Amino acid sequence: GAPAAPLEPTPPGTSTASEPKLIRLQVRDKATGKITVAVNLPIAFAEALLTSLKDVDQGQVIQELKNRGIDINNLWKSLRTLGKQTLVEIETDDAYIKVWLE
């Protein structure tokens, strides 16, 4: 197929159809096939939580993340440009774990 066109920056408060809106996590028990943990975290909610902190608290959170090697501003941009996809799948003796963008 033809190469995908580069994504244009999306203004705040808008989104595109291919832009993921949720970070999803699911843990499925291997023996029963039942989902034992399911988390659906809206990306916009996670961003809003961080931006709603007082400037001092926000600075501390951002610095702590940087100390752990995470650039939060780059993370948000990356999540948007990755599109809808699986980020990680893990299989343990007891469970299947999957984290994806949807």
Long-range contacts (C-beta under 8 A, 24 or more apart in sequence): 7-80, 7-81, 10-80, 18-83, 18-84, 19-80, 19-83, 20-79, 20-80, 20-82, 20-83, 20-84, 20-85, 20-101, 20-102, 21-102, 22-101, 22-102, 23-79, 23-99, 23-100, 23-101, 24-98, 24-99, 24-100, 24-101, 24-102, 25-97, 25-98, 25-99, 26-97, 26-98, 27-95, 27-96, 27-97, 28-95, 28-96, 28-97, 28-98, 29-94, 29-95, 30-93, 30-94, 30-95, 30-96, 31-94, 36-95, 43-76, 43-79, 43-80, 47-76
